[in-house]
Amino acid sequence: MILAVTDAELQDLRSRLRNTRWPTPWPVRGWDAGTDLTELRRLVSYWESGYDWRIHEATINALPSHFADIDGTPVHYLRFDGEHPDSLPIVLTNGWPSSFLELTTLAHRLASPSLYGGDAADAFTVIVPSLPGFAFSPQRPSLTKPPQTHEIWHRLMHDELGFTHYAAQGADLGAGITSRLAEAHPEAVVGIHLMSVASPVSYDTDSVTPEERGYLDAVAAWSTEEGGYQHEQSTRPLTLSYGLADSPTGLLAWILEKYRAWSDCGGNVSSRFSDDFLLTQASLYWFTHTISTSMRPYYEYAHHLTRRVERVEVPTAVALFPADISQPPRSWCERVYNVTRYRIMPRGGHFAAHEEPELLAQDITEFLRTHR
């Protein structure tokens, strides 16, 4: 059993939810100035009195969890063995504010394609680690000392699990880790599949095409309108963490806004995510006490403690979901990556592994079919 929340911990959570000190409402409409009060109150009420944590705890405990010790750093991971004897290993990495749990449906599809109408020969052996400081993986003990997460992933895949060659897939923070992994270990990584890309470390502004300029302008506009969370988590995350670690309502408000804003939900978060899914994600952060440590990658990157991606020669697929944060043109991706596949997906957003697992699994499978 990987998770055993005590009755006292459950009662403490419910008491905190029941005794939430709500802010004075503003005369604003809906989500215009942040998380909608009506929607948040509804979810908090259900979390306190209707949501059954024990059902989801049992589901989490039934997953194929394992632990590895990588240079003294414990790493939690799920392993889904492929249904075919020659299944290609692949490591999937989530972003923020996600968790390993968000990738389980995708992992099942990749490991057992015949159960979903696919060919068993396309099967993968899927490894889904918990990022350091997320859920069941403790944070790395030092901000500055190696290994960085991409090196931990390689040691997990290559040294611990014995995969001489493997693929990797990631979105958001996971896309950066996947990119650094491929850049550092092209002898082992046969191909990477990304839902977002690293920008070039430097470039000649005169070389920017009109399409690329439109993309850069869109990124700047998004940063102005939506990037406040990123700035705070990059500069003063500990100040924020005291409130989020103490208030489950505050924690839920912080991540709920992102599930709505970054998904293909048309403004109605319930159209893409069930209440139980959202509250299980929030509960994982709460019971593992990791909302603070989950912010570390933002701080580390902003303070140049994480290496920049310069050039990835490993074959790279880019799949862009229309409701995701950014839509870089192919030429922009090619400034950093050896792009061999580029697709604009018909629907889905930042959380595509949960929103559109069939589309994502199909795109990963088609790309890596030629790199096995």
C-alpha positions in Angstrom: 0.0 0.0 0.0 1.6 3.3 -1.1 -1.0 5.6 0.5 -2.8 5.3 3.8 -4.5 8.5 4.9 -5.6 8.3 8.5 -9.1 9.1 9.6 -7.6 12.0 11.6 -6.1 13.5 8.4 -9.4 13.2 6.6 -11.3 14.8 9.5 -8.7 17.6 9.5 -9.2 18.2 5.8 -13.0 18.3 6.2 -12.8 20.6 9.2 -10.6 23.1 7.2 -13.0 23.0 4.3 -16.0 23.5 6.5 -14.4 26.4 8.3 -13.1 28.2 5.2 -12.9 31.9 5.8 -14.2 33.2 2.5 -13.1 36.5 1.1 -15.4 39.4 0.6 -16.9 39.0 -2.9 -16.0 41.5 -5.6 -18.5 43.0 -8.0 -17.0 41.1 -10.9 -18.4 38.5 -13.3 -17.6 34.9 -13.0 -13.9 34.1 -13.7 -12.8 37.6 -14.8 -10.6 38.3 -11.8 -9.7 34.7 -10.8 -11.4 31.6 -9.7 -15.2 31.9 -9.7 -16.6 32.0 -6.1 -19.8 30.1 -6.9 -18.0 27.2 -8.6 -15.3 27.0 -5.9 -18.0 27.0 -3.1 -19.8 24.2 -4.9 -16.6 22.0 -5.2 -15.5 22.8 -1.6 -18.9 21.7 -0.3 -18.7 18.4 -2.2 -15.1 17.9 -1.1 -16.2 18.3 2.5 -19.3 16.2 2.6 -19.9 14.2 -0.6 -16.5 13.2 -2.1 -15.4 9.7 -1.0 -11.6 9.8 -0.8 -11.4 6.2 0.2 -12.6 5.0 -3.2 -9.8 7.0 -5.0 -7.2 6.0 -2.4 -8.0 2.4 -3.2 -7.6 3.1 -6.9 -4.3 4.7 -6.4 -3.0 1.9 -4.2 -4.1 -0.6 -6.9 -1.8 1.0 -9.5 1.5 -0.7 -10.4 3.7 1.5 -8.1 7.4 1.0 -7.6 10.3 2.9 -6.0 13.9 3.3 -7.1 16.8 4.9 -5.3 18.7 7.1 -7.7 21.9 8.4 -6.0 20.1 8.7 -2.7 16.9 10.2 -4.2 13.8 8.0 -3.9 11.7 8.0 -7.1 8.2 6.8 -7.3 7.0 5.4 -10.7 4.3 3.3 -12.3 5.2 0.5 -14.6 2.7 -0.8 -17.2 4.3 -3.7 -19.1 3.5 -3.9 -22.8 1.4 -6.7 -24.1 3.9 -7.6 -26.8 7.3 -9.1 -26.0 9.1 -6.5 -28.1 7.3 -3.5 -26.5 9.3 -0.3 -26.8 9.9 1.4 -23.4 8.7 4.9 -23.0 8.8 7.3 -20.1 5.9 9.8 -19.8 6.3 13.0 -17.8 3.5 15.3 -16.6 3.5 19.0 -16.1 2.0 21.3 -13.5 -0.5 21.3 -11.8 -0.8 17.6 -12.8 0.4 14.3 -11.4 1.2 10.7 -12.4 -2.5 10.0 -12.0 -3.4 12.1 -15.0 -1.3 9.8 -17.3 -2.8 6.5 -16.3 -5.4 6.3 -19.0 -2.9 7.1 -21.7 -0.5 4.6 -20.2 -3.1 1.8 -20.4 -3.8 2.6 -24.0 -0.1 2.5 -24.9 0.7 -0.7 -23.0 -2.4 -2.7 -24.2 -3.4 -1.2 -27.6 -5.4 -4.4 -28.6 -7.9 -3.6 -25.8 -8.7 -0.4 -27.6 -8.9 -1.7 -31.2 -5.2 -1.3 -32.0 -2.4 -3.7 -32.9 -0.5 -5.5 -30.0 2.7 -5.0 -32.0 2.5 -1.3 -31.3 2.6 -1.8 -27.5 4.9 0.1 -25.2 6.2 -0.7 -21.8 5.2 2.5 -20.1 7.0 4.2 -17.1 5.3 7.0 -15.4 7.5 8.6 -12.7 6.4 11.1 -10.1 8.4 14.3 -10.6 10.7 15.1 -7.6 8.5 17.1 -5.2 5.3 15.8 -6.7 3.1 13.2 -4.9 5.3 10.2 -3.8 8.7 11.4 -5.0 10.5 13.6 -2.4 12.0 16.8 -3.7 15.7 16.7 -4.7 17.8 17.5 -1.6 19.6 20.4 -3.2 18.7 23.3 -5.5 22.2 23.3 -7.0 23.7 19.8 -6.8 23.1 17.3 -9.6 21.5 15.2 -10.8 18.7 17.2 -12.5 15.4 15.5 -13.2 16.3 14.4 -16.8 19.4 12.6 -15.5 17.3 10.9 -12.8 15.0 9.7 -15.6 17.9 8.3 -17.6 19.3 6.5 -14.6 15.9 5.1 -13.8 15.3 3.9 -17.4 18.8 2.8 -18.3 20.5 1.8 -15.1 17.7 0.8 -12.8 15.3 -0.8 -15.4 17.8 -1.9 -17.9 16.4 -0.3 -21.0 19.3 0.4 -23.5 16.9 2.3 -25.8 13.7 4.0 -25.0 11.4 6.8 -26.0 10.0 9.8 -24.0 7.0 12.0 -24.1 6.1 15.1 -22.1 4.0 18.3 -21.9 4.6 21.5 -20.0 7.4 20.9 -17.4 7.5 17.3 -18.8 8.3 18.6 -22.2 11.4 20.5 -20.9 12.6 17.4 -19.0 12.0 15.2 -22.1 13.9 17.7 -24.2 16.9 17.8 -21.9 16.8 14.0 -21.6 17.0 13.6 -25.4 19.7 16.2 -25.7 21.9 14.6 -23.1 21.4 11.0 -24.1 20.8 10.7 -27.9 22.5 7.2 -27.7 19.6 5.9 -25.7 16.5 8.0 -26.6 15.1 6.8 -29.9 12.6 9.6 -30.2 10.6 12.2 -28.2 7.0 13.3 -28.5 6.2 16.8 -27.2 3.2 19.0 -26.6 5.2 22.1 -26.1 8.7 23.1 -27.0 11.7 25.0 -25.7 12.5 28.3 -27.3 16.0 28.9 -28.7 18.6 30.2 -26.3 19.4 32.9 -28.8 18.4 33.9 -32.3 18.7 36.6 -34.9 15.6 38.8 -34.6 16.0 39.6 -38.3 15.4 36.0 -39.1 12.0 35.8 -37.5 9.3 35.1 -40.0 5.8 36.8 -39.9 4.3 33.5 -38.6 6.9 33.3 -35.9 6.4 37.0 -35.0 2.7 36.3 -34.6 3.5 33.4 -32.3 5.9 35.5 -30.2 3.3 38.3 -29.9 0.7 35.7 -28.8 3.0 34.4 -26.1 3.7 37.9 -24.8 0.0 38.6 -24.7 -0.7 35.4 -22.8 2.1 36.1 -20.4 0.6 39.5 -19.6 -2.9 38.2 -19.1 -2.4 34.7 -17.7 1.2 34.5 -16.5 0.8 35.9 -13.0 1.0 32.4 -11.5 4.2 31.7 -13.3 5.9 34.9 -12.2 5.0 34.2 -8.5 6.1 30.6 -8.7 9.3 31.7 -10.3 10.2 34.5 -7.9 8.5 34.1 -4.5 7.0 30.6 -4.4 7.5 30.1 -0.7 5.4 33.1 0.2 2.6 31.6 -1.8 3.1 28.2 -0.4 2.3 29.0 3.2 -1.3 29.8 2.3 -1.7 26.9 -0.1 -0.2 24.4 2.3 -2.5 25.6 5.1 -5.8 26.0 3.2 -7.2 23.2 1.0 -9.7 25.8 -0.4 -6.9 28.0 -1.4 -5.0 25.1 -3.0 -8.1 24.0 -5.0 -8.7 27.6 -6.2 -5.1 27.9 -7.4 -5.1 24.7 -9.5 -8.8 24.8 -10.5 -8.3 28.1 -12.4 -5.6 26.3 -14.6 -7.8 23.3 -15.4 -10.4 25.7 -16.7 -8.2 28.2 -18.5 -5.9 25.7 -20.2 -8.3 22.9 -21.2 -10.7 22.6 -24.2 -13.7 23.1 -21.9 -15.2 26.3 -23.4 -15.3 27.9 -20.0 -17.1 25.0 -18.4 -14.5 23.0 -16.5 -17.0 20.2 -15.7 -17.4 19.5 -19.4 -13.8 18.0 -19.4 -13.1 17.1 -15.8 -15.4 15.4 -13.3 -15.6 16.8 -9.8 -14.0 13.6 -8.5 -11.0 13.9 -10.8 -10.3 17.5 -9.8 -10.7 16.8 -6.1 -8.5 13.7 -6.3 -5.7 15.8 -7.9 -6.2 18.4 -5.1 -6.3 15.7 -2.5 -3.0 14.2 -3.8 -1.3 17.5 -3.4 -2.9 18.0 0.1 -2.3 14.6 1.6 1.3 14.3 0.2 2.0 17.9 1.3 3.6 18.7 -2.0 2.0 21.9 -3.4 5.0 23.9 -2.2 7.7 21.5 -3.6 5.8 21.2 -6.9 6.6 24.9 -7.6 10.4 24.4 -7.4 10.9 23.7 -11.2 9.7 27.3 -11.9 12.0 28.8 -9.4 15.0 26.7 -10.5 14.5 27.5 -14.2 14.1 31.2 -13.6 17.3 31.3 -11.5 19.3 29.4 -14.1 19.6 26.3 -11.9 18.2 24.2 -14.8 20.1 23.8 -18.0 18.7 25.4 -21.1 17.9 23.2 -24.1 20.2 24.1 -27.0 19.8 21.6 -29.8 17.9 18.2 -29.8 19.0 16.0 -32.7 16.8 13.0 -31.6 13.8 12.6 -33.9 11.0 14.8 -32.5 7.3 14.8 -32.9 5.3 17.9 -31.9 1.6 17.6 -31.3 -0.2 20.9 -30.6 -3.7 20.8 -29.0 -5.8 23.9 -29.9 -6.7 24.9 -26.3 -3.2 24.6 -25.0 -1.1 27.6 -23.8 0.8 28.1 -27.0 0.9 27.1 -30.7 4.5 27.4 -32.0 4.8 27.2 -35.8 6.9 24.3 -37.2 9.7 26.6 -38.2 10.1 27.8 -34.6 10.2 24.3 -33.3 12.9 23.4 -35.9 15.2 26.1 -34.5 15.8 23.7 -31.5 14.6 20.3 -32.6 15.0 17.7 -35.3 11.2 17.8 -36.1 10.1 14.8 -38.1 6.4 15.0 -37.3 4.3 18.1 -36.6 0.6 17.9 -36.0 -2.2 20.3 -35.1 -4.7 18.2 -33.2 -8.4 18.7 -33.8 -9.4 19.2 -30.1 -8.0 19.1 -26.6 -5.8 21.3 -24.4 -3.0 21.4 -21.9 -4.2 18.2 -20.1 -4.6 16.2 -23.3 -3.5 12.9 -21.6 -6.8 13.1 -19.7 -8.9 15.2 -22.1 -8.0 13.2 -25.3 -6.1 10.1 -24.4 -7.1 8.3 -27.6 -5.9 11.1 -29.9 -2.6 11.4 -28.0 -2.0 7.7 -27.9 -2.6 7.4 -31.6 -0.2 10.3 -32.4 2.6 8.8 -30.1 2.1 5.4 -31.7 2.2 6.6 -35.3 5.3 8.6 -34.7 7.3 5.9 -32.9 6.2 3.1 -35.2 9.2 3.9 -37.4 11.6 4.3 -34.5 11.3 1.0 -32.8 
